[in-house]
Amino acid sequence: MLFNLKEILKYAEERGIALGAFNTPNMTSLKAVISAAEELNQPVIIMHAEVHEEMGLCKMNEIAPLMLMFAKSAKVPVCVHLDHGVDMDYVKYGLELGFRSVMYDGSELDTEENIRNTKIIVEEAKKYNASVEGEIGSMGAREGGADKPANASVYTDPYDAADFVARTGVDALACAFGTAHGFYKNAPKLDFERISKIKDMIDVPIVMHGGSGVSDADYCEVIKRGVRKINYYTYMAKAGGEAVSNKTYSQFHDVLLDAEKAMRENVKAAIRIFSMIN
């Protein structure tokens, strides 16, 4: 069942939980995420990131039809989301391909340019009944890059967040409060009070990027304070890699099956925490 981001996050808001948003740059990860969500009977968000194309993992026009096919045939609500779209034409192309949610990431631009560009994407998304996630503040390097949290000087200011949401009309807001993409060398120190202040000042769901590697207790705390979407990829991919790294295979399909199983179990564990399932 295909949903846009606004629709699927309403489910999370009503229940006071968060939904997992998982990058799925290949068929193996797609199958792992969808089967995990179906087994637990929980909505899920599957994502393609612009940087995946730069890394040579997959092209958007190749993976989008597969993501949409899996979403439409799934037994649970699924949102197909474009993650960290930096190039505006790339984001618009994602909408044309059928993404029901897009993130325009103008966080490295000055605030006024970020707002102008995000407003353009919001208007474009309306033509497709799609949702838009924006970003204010910075999580540091994007998918697969950082090994330490972003500096506190670029954390999201609650007043800037309120202004950004009011002027752009986004449906969800990615905020910087102590997480970063990639592996952590040290445990991240999250600014919980900042999340609460932002939640009090905006009327759209808060998105947590760099969700992999956060402790269970910290997940619960950020959800309690208003986070409704948690982006998660690095440790899912790590689980798949570790499952096959010390084995010898005679046929490649067995590699994929073992990796898929390990990723599915990792995703299930994450969904259980995000959805408060015992």
ChimeraX commands (.cxc) that place a marker at each C-alpha (Angstrom):
marker #1 position 0.00,0.00,0.00 radius 0.5
marker #1 position 1.56,3.25,-1.17 radius 0.5
marker #1 position 1.30,6.31,1.07 radius 0.5
marker #1 position 2.90,9.74,1.06 radius 0.5
marker #1 position 4.99,10.89,4.02 radius 0.5
marker #1 position 2.34,13.13,5.55 radius 0.5
marker #1 position -0.17,10.29,5.54 radius 0.5
marker #1 position 2.13,7.67,7.00 radius 0.5
marker #1 position 3.57,9.95,9.70 radius 0.5
marker #1 position 0.03,10.73,10.87 radius 0.5
marker #1 position -0.08,7.08,11.97 radius 0.5
marker #1 position 3.11,7.60,13.99 radius 0.5
marker #1 position 1.92,10.87,15.55 radius 0.5
marker #1 position -1.39,9.37,16.66 radius 0.5
marker #1 position 0.44,6.54,18.43 radius 0.5
marker #1 position 3.40,8.51,19.79 radius 0.5
marker #1 position 5.91,6.30,17.97 radius 0.5
marker #1 position 8.47,6.71,15.19 radius 0.5
marker #1 position 8.62,4.98,11.82 radius 0.5
marker #1 position 11.82,3.53,10.48 radius 0.5
marker #1 position 13.06,4.97,7.17 radius 0.5
marker #1 position 15.48,2.55,5.56 radius 0.5
marker #1 position 17.71,3.09,2.53 radius 0.5
marker #1 position 17.16,0.29,0.01 radius 0.5
marker #1 position 19.77,0.61,-2.77 radius 0.5
marker #1 position 19.24,-2.92,-4.12 radius 0.5
marker #1 position 16.74,-5.79,-4.32 radius 0.5
marker #1 position 18.28,-7.57,-1.32 radius 0.5
marker #1 position 17.78,-4.63,1.04 radius 0.5
marker #1 position 14.32,-3.96,-0.38 radius 0.5
marker #1 position 13.19,-7.51,0.36 radius 0.5
marker #1 position 14.74,-7.38,3.84 radius 0.5
marker #1 position 12.95,-4.16,4.83 radius 0.5
marker #1 position 9.53,-4.96,3.39 radius 0.5
marker #1 position 9.48,-8.50,4.81 radius 0.5
marker #1 position 10.51,-7.19,8.24 radius 0.5
marker #1 position 7.72,-4.59,8.23 radius 0.5
marker #1 position 5.16,-7.15,7.09 radius 0.5
marker #1 position 6.21,-9.65,9.74 radius 0.5
marker #1 position 5.75,-7.03,12.47 radius 0.5
marker #1 position 2.68,-5.51,10.76 radius 0.5
marker #1 position 4.13,-1.99,10.94 radius 0.5
marker #1 position 4.21,0.82,8.36 radius 0.5
marker #1 position 7.63,1.56,6.91 radius 0.5
marker #1 position 9.48,4.11,4.77 radius 0.5
marker #1 position 11.88,2.95,2.05 radius 0.5
marker #1 position 14.39,5.45,0.69 radius 0.5
marker #1 position 16.72,6.13,-2.19 radius 0.5
marker #1 position 19.44,8.72,-1.49 radius 0.5
marker #1 position 20.97,10.86,-4.21 radius 0.5
marker #1 position 24.42,9.95,-2.90 radius 0.5
marker #1 position 23.75,6.26,-3.61 radius 0.5
marker #1 position 24.00,7.14,-7.28 radius 0.5
marker #1 position 27.27,8.97,-6.69 radius 0.5
marker #1 position 28.59,5.89,-4.84 radius 0.5
marker #1 position 27.69,3.66,-7.78 radius 0.5
marker #1 position 25.10,1.66,-5.81 radius 0.5
marker #1 position 22.11,2.28,-8.06 radius 0.5
marker #1 position 20.55,4.86,-10.36 radius 0.5
marker #1 position 17.27,6.38,-9.30 radius 0.5
marker #1 position 15.48,5.47,-12.53 radius 0.5
marker #1 position 16.56,1.84,-12.03 radius 0.5
marker #1 position 15.60,1.40,-8.38 radius 0.5
marker #1 position 12.45,3.58,-8.30 radius 0.5
marker #1 position 10.22,1.13,-10.24 radius 0.5
marker #1 position 11.26,-1.70,-7.91 radius 0.5
marker #1 position 10.62,0.39,-4.80 radius 0.5
marker #1 position 7.19,1.40,-6.06 radius 0.5
marker #1 position 6.31,-2.18,-7.02 radius 0.5
marker #1 position 7.26,-3.47,-3.55 radius 0.5
marker #1 position 5.35,-0.65,-1.86 radius 0.5
marker #1 position 2.14,-1.14,-3.85 radius 0.5
marker #1 position 2.09,-4.90,-3.24 radius 0.5
marker #1 position 3.08,-4.74,0.45 radius 0.5
marker #1 position 0.67,-5.85,3.17 radius 0.5
marker #1 position 1.46,-2.75,5.23 radius 0.5
marker #1 position 1.52,0.98,4.44 radius 0.5
marker #1 position 4.77,1.97,2.70 radius 0.5
marker #1 position 6.12,5.39,1.76 radius 0.5
marker #1 position 8.66,5.62,-1.08 radius 0.5
marker #1 position 10.94,8.54,-0.21 radius 0.5
marker #1 position 13.83,10.34,-1.91 radius 0.5
marker #1 position 16.45,11.04,0.75 radius 0.5
marker #1 position 18.88,13.97,0.70 radius 0.5
marker #1 position 18.05,15.36,-2.72 radius 0.5
marker #1 position 20.54,18.17,-3.15 radius 0.5
marker #1 position 20.02,18.93,-6.84 radius 0.5
marker #1 position 16.57,20.43,-7.43 radius 0.5
marker #1 position 16.21,18.87,-10.87 radius 0.5
marker #1 position 17.07,15.48,-9.37 radius 0.5
marker #1 position 14.32,15.95,-6.77 radius 0.5
marker #1 position 11.80,16.95,-9.45 radius 0.5
marker #1 position 12.78,13.88,-11.46 radius 0.5
marker #1 position 12.09,11.73,-8.40 radius 0.5
marker #1 position 8.56,13.14,-8.28 radius 0.5
marker #1 position 8.10,12.35,-11.96 radius 0.5
marker #1 position 9.23,8.76,-11.35 radius 0.5
marker #1 position 6.58,8.30,-8.67 radius 0.5
marker #1 position 8.22,9.02,-5.30 radius 0.5
marker #1 position 5.41,9.98,-2.91 radius 0.5
marker #1 position 7.82,11.85,-0.68 radius 0.5
marker #1 position 11.01,13.80,-1.32 radius 0.5
marker #1 position 13.59,15.47,0.85 radius 0.5
marker #1 position 15.12,18.62,-0.52 radius 0.5
marker #1 position 18.39,19.15,1.35 radius 0.5
marker #1 position 19.45,22.77,1.15 radius 0.5
marker #1 position 21.16,22.67,4.54 radius 0.5
marker #1 position 24.55,23.65,3.12 radius 0.5
marker #1 position 23.10,26.80,1.54 radius 0.5
marker #1 position 22.41,30.05,3.32 radius 0.5
marker #1 position 19.04,30.09,5.05 radius 0.5
marker #1 position 17.21,32.33,2.58 radius 0.5
marker #1 position 18.30,30.27,-0.45 radius 0.5
marker #1 position 17.36,27.07,1.36 radius 0.5
marker #1 position 13.90,28.50,2.03 radius 0.5
marker #1 position 13.42,29.71,-1.56 radius 0.5
marker #1 position 14.42,26.38,-3.06 radius 0.5
marker #1 position 12.40,24.33,-0.58 radius 0.5
marker #1 position 9.28,26.39,-1.37 radius 0.5
marker #1 position 9.73,25.58,-5.06 radius 0.5
marker #1 position 9.94,21.85,-4.29 radius 0.5
marker #1 position 6.86,22.05,-2.04 radius 0.5
marker #1 position 4.83,23.60,-4.85 radius 0.5
marker #1 position 6.10,21.02,-7.33 radius 0.5
marker #1 position 5.25,18.14,-4.97 radius 0.5
marker #1 position 1.64,19.28,-4.70 radius 0.5
marker #1 position 1.15,18.35,-8.36 radius 0.5
marker #1 position 1.86,14.72,-7.44 radius 0.5
marker #1 position 0.13,14.54,-4.03 radius 0.5
marker #1 position 3.61,14.03,-2.62 radius 0.5
marker #1 position 5.10,15.22,0.67 radius 0.5
marker #1 position 8.27,17.20,1.28 radius 0.5
marker #1 position 10.84,16.90,4.04 radius 0.5
marker #1 position 13.14,19.87,4.54 radius 0.5
marker #1 position 16.29,20.33,6.58 radius 0.5
marker #1 position 17.53,23.15,8.76 radius 0.5
marker #1 position 20.84,22.71,10.56 radius 0.5
marker #1 position 23.36,20.08,9.47 radius 0.5
marker #1 position 24.00,16.43,10.34 radius 0.5
marker #1 position 27.46,16.49,8.74 radius 0.5
marker #1 position 28.42,14.16,5.88 radius 0.5
marker #1 position 25.58,12.33,4.17 radius 0.5
marker #1 position 24.96,8.59,3.93 radius 0.5
marker #1 position 28.11,6.56,4.44 radius 0.5
marker #1 position 30.37,9.45,5.37 radius 0.5
marker #1 position 30.76,10.81,8.88 radius 0.5
marker #1 position 32.42,9.12,11.84 radius 0.5
marker #1 position 31.53,11.75,14.45 radius 0.5
marker #1 position 28.52,13.90,15.33 radius 0.5
marker #1 position 28.10,17.32,13.78 radius 0.5
marker #1 position 29.49,20.29,15.70 radius 0.5
marker #1 position 26.93,21.88,18.02 radius 0.5
marker #1 position 27.33,25.20,16.21 radius 0.5
marker #1 position 25.29,23.81,13.29 radius 0.5
marker #1 position 22.55,22.23,15.42 radius 0.5
marker #1 position 19.03,23.33,14.52 radius 0.5
marker #1 position 17.92,26.52,16.23 radius 0.5
marker #1 position 14.28,26.18,17.37 radius 0.5
marker #1 position 13.39,29.69,16.19 radius 0.5
marker #1 position 14.97,29.05,12.79 radius 0.5
marker #1 position 13.03,25.79,12.60 radius 0.5
marker #1 position 9.73,27.55,13.27 radius 0.5
marker #1 position 10.47,30.21,10.65 radius 0.5
marker #1 position 11.54,27.60,8.09 radius 0.5
marker #1 position 8.39,25.50,8.50 radius 0.5
marker #1 position 6.09,28.51,8.39 radius 0.5
marker #1 position 7.68,29.94,5.23 radius 0.5
marker #1 position 8.17,26.73,3.26 radius 0.5
marker #1 position 5.13,24.61,4.10 radius 0.5
marker #1 position 7.15,21.39,4.47 radius 0.5
marker #1 position 5.45,18.27,5.82 radius 0.5
marker #1 position 8.36,17.12,8.00 radius 0.5
marker #1 position 11.59,18.67,9.26 radius 0.5
marker #1 position 15.01,17.06,9.57 radius 0.5
marker #1 position 16.76,18.57,12.58 radius 0.5
marker #1 position 20.35,18.43,13.81 radius 0.5
marker #1 position 20.68,17.66,17.51 radius 0.5
marker #1 position 23.74,15.44,17.85 radius 0.5
marker #1 position 23.55,12.61,15.33 radius 0.5
marker #1 position 25.54,12.16,12.11 radius 0.5
marker #1 position 25.58,9.79,9.17 radius 0.5
marker #1 position 27.88,6.77,9.13 radius 0.5
marker #1 position 29.65,4.95,11.95 radius 0.5
marker #1 position 30.27,6.56,15.35 radius 0.5
marker #1 position 33.70,6.30,16.94 radius 0.5
marker #1 position 32.15,7.53,20.17 radius 0.5
marker #1 position 28.56,7.36,21.40 radius 0.5
marker #1 position 26.60,10.40,20.16 radius 0.5
marker #1 position 25.52,12.94,22.77 radius 0.5
marker #1 position 22.02,14.06,21.85 radius 0.5
marker #1 position 20.54,17.42,22.81 radius 0.5
marker #1 position 17.14,16.25,24.04 radius 0.5
marker #1 position 16.03,19.66,25.26 radius 0.5
marker #1 position 16.58,21.05,21.78 radius 0.5
marker #1 position 14.19,18.44,20.35 radius 0.5
marker #1 position 11.51,19.41,22.88 radius 0.5
marker #1 position 11.89,23.11,22.10 radius 0.5
marker #1 position 11.62,22.49,18.37 radius 0.5
marker #1 position 8.58,20.24,18.89 radius 0.5
marker #1 position 6.86,23.01,20.85 radius 0.5
marker #1 position 7.46,25.53,18.06 radius 0.5
marker #1 position 6.56,23.59,14.90 radius 0.5
marker #1 position 3.45,21.72,13.79 radius 0.5
marker #1 position 5.09,19.06,11.60 radius 0.5
marker #1 position 6.89,15.81,12.52 radius 0.5
marker #1 position 10.59,15.89,13.42 radius 0.5
marker #1 position 12.97,13.64,11.49 radius 0.5
marker #1 position 16.13,12.12,12.96 radius 0.5
marker #1 position 18.95,11.42,10.51 radius 0.5
marker #1 position 21.97,9.31,11.40 radius 0.5
marker #1 position 19.75,6.94,13.36 radius 0.5
marker #1 position 22.06,3.91,13.22 radius 0.5
marker #1 position 24.24,3.35,16.29 radius 0.5
marker #1 position 22.06,5.26,18.75 radius 0.5
marker #1 position 21.32,3.49,22.04 radius 0.5
marker #1 position 17.88,2.00,22.74 radius 0.5
marker #1 position 17.42,4.44,25.62 radius 0.5
marker #1 position 18.21,7.42,23.40 radius 0.5
marker #1 position 15.81,6.18,20.72 radius 0.5
marker #1 position 13.04,6.02,23.30 radius 0.5
marker #1 position 13.87,9.48,24.60 radius 0.5
marker #1 position 13.88,11.20,21.18 radius 0.5
marker #1 position 10.58,9.51,20.29 radius 0.5
marker #1 position 9.09,10.65,23.59 radius 0.5
marker #1 position 10.15,14.20,22.73 radius 0.5
marker #1 position 8.58,14.21,19.27 radius 0.5
marker #1 position 10.75,12.44,16.67 radius 0.5
marker #1 position 8.46,10.55,14.28 radius 0.5
marker #1 position 10.78,9.41,11.48 radius 0.5
marker #1 position 14.17,7.80,12.07 radius 0.5
marker #1 position 16.53,7.33,9.12 radius 0.5
marker #1 position 18.48,4.10,9.44 radius 0.5
marker #1 position 20.91,2.40,7.08 radius 0.5
marker #1 position 24.53,2.02,8.21 radius 0.5
marker #1 position 24.06,-0.72,10.82 radius 0.5
marker #1 position 21.58,-2.57,8.65 radius 0.5
marker #1 position 24.19,-2.70,5.89 radius 0.5
marker #1 position 26.82,-3.65,8.46 radius 0.5
marker #1 position 24.70,-6.59,9.60 radius 0.5
marker #1 position 24.45,-7.85,6.05 radius 0.5
marker #1 position 28.18,-7.53,5.53 radius 0.5
marker #1 position 29.10,-9.27,8.76 radius 0.5
marker #1 position 26.78,-12.18,7.98 radius 0.5
marker #1 position 28.78,-13.14,4.89 radius 0.5
marker #1 position 32.26,-11.83,5.64 radius 0.5
marker #1 position 33.76,-15.00,7.16 radius 0.5
marker #1 position 32.05,-17.58,4.98 radius 0.5
marker #1 position 33.04,-19.33,1.77 radius 0.5
marker #1 position 30.37,-19.58,-0.92 radius 0.5
marker #1 position 30.24,-21.55,-4.13 radius 0.5
marker #1 position 27.22,-19.68,-5.48 radius 0.5
marker #1 position 26.54,-15.95,-5.28 radius 0.5
marker #1 position 22.81,-16.23,-4.61 radius 0.5
marker #1 position 23.61,-17.82,-1.25 radius 0.5
marker #1 position 25.56,-14.68,-0.32 radius 0.5
marker #1 position 22.50,-12.56,-1.04 radius 0.5
marker #1 position 20.18,-14.83,0.92 radius 0.5
marker #1 position 22.39,-14.76,4.03 radius 0.5
marker #1 position 22.81,-10.98,3.79 radius 0.5
marker #1 position 19.06,-10.50,3.36 radius 0.5
marker #1 position 18.27,-12.61,6.41 radius 0.5
marker #1 position 20.73,-10.70,8.59 radius 0.5
marker #1 position 19.47,-7.32,7.41 radius 0.5
marker #1 position 15.87,-8.40,7.96 radius 0.5
marker #1 position 16.61,-9.30,11.57 radius 0.5
marker #1 position 18.44,-6.00,12.11 radius 0.5
marker #1 position 15.54,-4.04,10.62 radius 0.5
marker #1 position 13.04,-5.95,12.76 radius 0.5
marker #1 position 15.01,-5.04,15.88 radius 0.5
marker #1 position 14.99,-1.36,14.87 radius 0.5
marker #1 position 11.27,-1.36,14.07 radius 0.5
marker #1 position 10.48,-2.98,17.41 radius 0.5
marker #1 position 12.28,-0.16,19.23 radius 0.5
marker #1 position 10.81,2.64,17.09 radius 0.5
marker #1 position 7.29,1.22,17.41 radius 0.5
marker #1 position 7.60,0.39,21.12 radius 0.5
marker #1 position 6.95,-3.31,20.46 radius 0.5
marker #1 position 8.06,-5.66,23.24 radius 0.5
marker link #1:1,2 radius 0.2
marker link #1:2,3 radius 0.2
marker link #1:3,4 radius 0.2
marker link #1:4,5 radius 0.2
marker link #1:5,6 radius 0.2
marker link #1:6,7 radius 0.2
marker link #1:7,8 radius 0.2
marker link #1:8,9 radius 0.2
marker link #1:9,10 radius 0.2
marker link #1:10,11 radius 0.2
marker link #1:11,12 radius 0.2
marker link #1:12,13 radius 0.2
marker link #1:13,14 radius 0.2
marker link #1:14,15 radius 0.2
marker link #1:15,16 radius 0.2
marker link #1:16,17 radius 0.2
marker link #1:17,18 radius 0.2
marker link #1:18,19 radius 0.2
marker link #1:19,20 radius 0.2
marker link #1:20,21 radius 0.2
marker link #1:21,22 radius 0.2
marker link #1:22,23 radius 0.2
marker link #1:23,24 radius 0.2
marker link #1:24,25 radius 0.2
marker link #1:25,26 radius 0.2
marker link #1:26,27 radius 0.2
marker link #1:27,28 radius 0.2
marker link #1:28,29 radius 0.2
marker link #1:29,30 radius 0.2
marker link #1:30,31 radius 0.2
marker link #1:31,32 radius 0.2
marker link #1:32,33 radius 0.2
marker link #1:33,34 radius 0.2
marker link #1:34,35 radius 0.2
marker link #1:35,36 radius 0.2
marker link #1:36,37 radius 0.2
marker link #1:37,38 radius 0.2
marker link #1:38,39 radius 0.2
marker link #1:39,40 radius 0.2
marker link #1:40,41 radius 0.2
marker link #1:41,42 radius 0.2
marker link #1:42,43 radius 0.2
marker link #1:43,44 radius 0.2
marker link #1:44,45 radius 0.2
marker link #1:45,46 radius 0.2
marker link #1:46,47 radius 0.2
marker link #1:47,48 radius 0.2
marker link #1:48,49 radius 0.2
marker link #1:49,50 radius 0.2
marker link #1:50,51 radius 0.2
marker link #1:51,52 radius 0.2
marker link #1:52,53 radius 0.2
marker link #1:53,54 radius 0.2
marker link #1:54,55 radius 0.2
marker link #1:55,56 radius 0.2
marker link #1:56,57 radius 0.2
marker link #1:57,58 radius 0.2
marker link #1:58,59 radius 0.2
marker link #1:59,60 radius 0.2
marker link #1:60,61 radius 0.2
marker link #1:61,62 radius 0.2
marker link #1:62,63 radius 0.2
marker link #1:63,64 radius 0.2
marker link #1:64,65 radius 0.2
marker link #1:65,66 radius 0.2
marker link #1:66,67 radius 0.2
marker link #1:67,68 radius 0.2
marker link #1:68,69 radius 0.2
marker link #1:69,70 radius 0.2
marker link #1:70,71 radius 0.2
marker link #1:71,72 radius 0.2
marker link #1:72,73 radius 0.2
marker link #1:73,74 radius 0.2
marker link #1:74,75 radius 0.2
marker link #1:75,76 radius 0.2
marker link #1:76,77 radius 0.2
marker link #1:77,78 radius 0.2
marker link #1:78,79 radius 0.2
marker link #1:79,80 radius 0.2
marker link #1:80,81 radius 0.2
marker link #1:81,82 radius 0.2
marker link #1:82,83 radius 0.2
marker link #1:83,84 radius 0.2
marker link #1:84,85 radius 0.2
marker link #1:85,86 radius 0.2
marker link #1:86,87 radius 0.2
marker link #1:87,88 radius 0.2
marker link #1:88,89 radius 0.2
marker link #1:89,90 radius 0.2
marker link #1:90,91 radius 0.2
marker link #1:91,92 radius 0.2
marker link #1:92,93 radius 0.2
marker link #1:93,94 radius 0.2
marker link #1:94,95 radius 0.2
marker link #1:95,96 radius 0.2
marker link #1:96,97 radius 0.2
marker link #1:97,98 radius 0.2
marker link #1:98,99 radius 0.2
marker link #1:99,100 radius 0.2
marker link #1:100,101 radius 0.2
marker link #1:101,102 radius 0.2
marker link #1:102,103 radius 0.2
marker link #1:103,104 radius 0.2
marker link #1:104,105 radius 0.2
marker link #1:105,106 radius 0.2
marker link #1:106,107 radius 0.2
marker link #1:107,108 radius 0.2
marker link #1:108,109 radius 0.2
marker link #1:109,110 radius 0.2
marker link #1:110,111 radius 0.2
marker link #1:111,112 radius 0.2
marker link #1:112,113 radius 0.2
marker link #1:113,114 radius 0.2
marker link #1:114,115 radius 0.2
marker link #1:115,116 radius 0.2
marker link #1:116,117 radius 0.2
marker link #1:117,118 radius 0.2
marker link #1:118,119 radius 0.2
marker link #1:119,120 radius 0.2
marker link #1:120,121 radius 0.2
marker link #1:121,122 radius 0.2
marker link #1:122,123 radius 0.2
marker link #1:123,124 radius 0.2
marker link #1:124,125 radius 0.2
marker link #1:125,126 radius 0.2
marker link #1:126,127 radius 0.2
marker link #1:127,128 radius 0.2
marker link #1:128,129 radius 0.2
marker link #1:129,130 radius 0.2
marker link #1:130,131 radius 0.2
marker link #1:131,132 radius 0.2
marker link #1:132,133 radius 0.2
marker link #1:133,134 radius 0.2
marker link #1:134,135 radius 0.2
marker link #1:135,136 radius 0.2
marker link #1:136,137 radius 0.2
marker link #1:137,138 radius 0.2
marker link #1:138,139 radius 0.2
marker link #1:139,140 radius 0.2
marker link #1:140,141 radius 0.2
marker link #1:141,142 radius 0.2
marker link #1:142,143 radius 0.2
marker link #1:143,144 radius 0.2
marker link #1:144,145 radius 0.2
marker link #1:145,146 radius 0.2
marker link #1:146,147 radius 0.2
marker link #1:147,148 radius 0.2
marker link #1:148,149 radius 0.2
marker link #1:149,150 radius 0.2
marker link #1:150,151 radius 0.2
marker link #1:151,152 radius 0.2
marker link #1:152,153 radius 0.2
marker link #1:153,154 radius 0.2
marker link #1:154,155 radius 0.2
marker link #1:155,156 radius 0.2
marker link #1:156,157 radius 0.2
marker link #1:157,158 radius 0.2
marker link #1:158,159 radius 0.2
marker link #1:159,160 radius 0.2
marker link #1:160,161 radius 0.2
marker link #1:161,162 radius 0.2
marker link #1:162,163 radius 0.2
marker link #1:163,164 radius 0.2
marker link #1:164,165 radius 0.2
marker link #1:165,166 radius 0.2
marker link #1:166,167 radius 0.2
marker link #1:167,168 radius 0.2
marker link #1:168,169 radius 0.2
marker link #1:169,170 radius 0.2
marker link #1:170,171 radius 0.2
marker link #1:171,172 radius 0.2
marker link #1:172,173 radius 0.2
marker link #1:173,174 radius 0.2
marker link #1:174,175 radius 0.2
marker link #1:175,176 radius 0.2
marker link #1:176,177 radius 0.2
marker link #1:177,178 radius 0.2
marker link #1:178,179 radius 0.2
marker link #1:179,180 radius 0.2
marker link #1:180,181 radius 0.2
marker link #1:181,182 radius 0.2
marker link #1:182,183 radius 0.2
marker link #1:183,184 radius 0.2
marker link #1:184,185 radius 0.2
marker link #1:185,186 radius 0.2
marker link #1:186,187 radius 0.2
marker link #1:187,188 radius 0.2
marker link #1:188,189 radius 0.2
marker link #1:189,190 radius 0.2
marker link #1:190,191 radius 0.2
marker link #1:191,192 radius 0.2
marker link #1:192,193 radius 0.2
marker link #1:193,194 radius 0.2
marker link #1:194,195 radius 0.2
marker link #1:195,196 radius 0.2
marker link #1:196,197 radius 0.2
marker link #1:197,198 radius 0.2
marker link #1:198,199 radius 0.2
marker link #1:199,200 radius 0.2
marker link #1:200,201 radius 0.2
marker link #1:201,202 radius 0.2
marker link #1:202,203 radius 0.2
marker link #1:203,204 radius 0.2
marker link #1:204,205 radius 0.2
marker link #1:205,206 radius 0.2
marker link #1:206,207 radius 0.2
marker link #1:207,208 radius 0.2
marker link #1:208,209 radius 0.2
marker link #1:209,210 radius 0.2
marker link #1:210,211 radius 0.2
marker link #1:211,212 radius 0.2
marker link #1:212,213 radius 0.2
marker link #1:213,214 radius 0.2
marker link #1:214,215 radius 0.2
marker link #1:215,216 radius 0.2
marker link #1:216,217 radius 0.2
marker link #1:217,218 radius 0.2
marker link #1:218,219 radius 0.2
marker link #1:219,220 radius 0.2
marker link #1:220,221 radius 0.2
marker link #1:221,222 radius 0.2
marker link #1:222,223 radius 0.2
marker link #1:223,224 radius 0.2
marker link #1:224,225 radius 0.2
marker link #1:225,226 radius 0.2
marker link #1:226,227 radius 0.2
marker link #1:227,228 radius 0.2
marker link #1:228,229 radius 0.2
marker link #1:229,230 radius 0.2
marker link #1:230,231 radius 0.2
marker link #1:231,232 radius 0.2
marker link #1:232,233 radius 0.2
marker link #1:233,234 radius 0.2
marker link #1:234,235 radius 0.2
marker link #1:235,236 radius 0.2
marker link #1:236,237 radius 0.2
marker link #1:237,238 radius 0.2
marker link #1:238,239 radius 0.2
marker link #1:239,240 radius 0.2
marker link #1:240,241 radius 0.2
marker link #1:241,242 radius 0.2
marker link #1:242,243 radius 0.2
marker link #1:243,244 radius 0.2
marker link #1:244,245 radius 0.2
marker link #1:245,246 radius 0.2
marker link #1:246,247 radius 0.2
marker link #1:247,248 radius 0.2
marker link #1:248,249 radius 0.2
marker link #1:249,250 radius 0.2
marker link #1:250,251 radius 0.2
marker link #1:251,252 radius 0.2
marker link #1:252,253 radius 0.2
marker link #1:253,254 radius 0.2
marker link #1:254,255 radius 0.2
marker link #1:255,256 radius 0.2
marker link #1:256,257 radius 0.2
marker link #1:257,258 radius 0.2
marker link #1:258,259 radius 0.2
marker link #1:259,260 radius 0.2
marker link #1:260,261 radius 0.2
marker link #1:261,262 radius 0.2
marker link #1:262,263 radius 0.2
marker link #1:263,264 radius 0.2
marker link #1:264,265 radius 0.2
marker link #1:265,266 radius 0.2
marker link #1:266,267 radius 0.2
marker link #1:267,268 radius 0.2
marker link #1:268,269 radius 0.2
marker link #1:269,270 radius 0.2
marker link #1:270,271 radius 0.2
marker link #1:271,272 radius 0.2
marker link #1:272,273 radius 0.2
marker link #1:273,274 radius 0.2
marker link #1:274,275 radius 0.2
marker link #1:275,276 radius 0.2
marker link #1:276,277 radius 0.2
marker link #1:277,278 radius 0.2
view
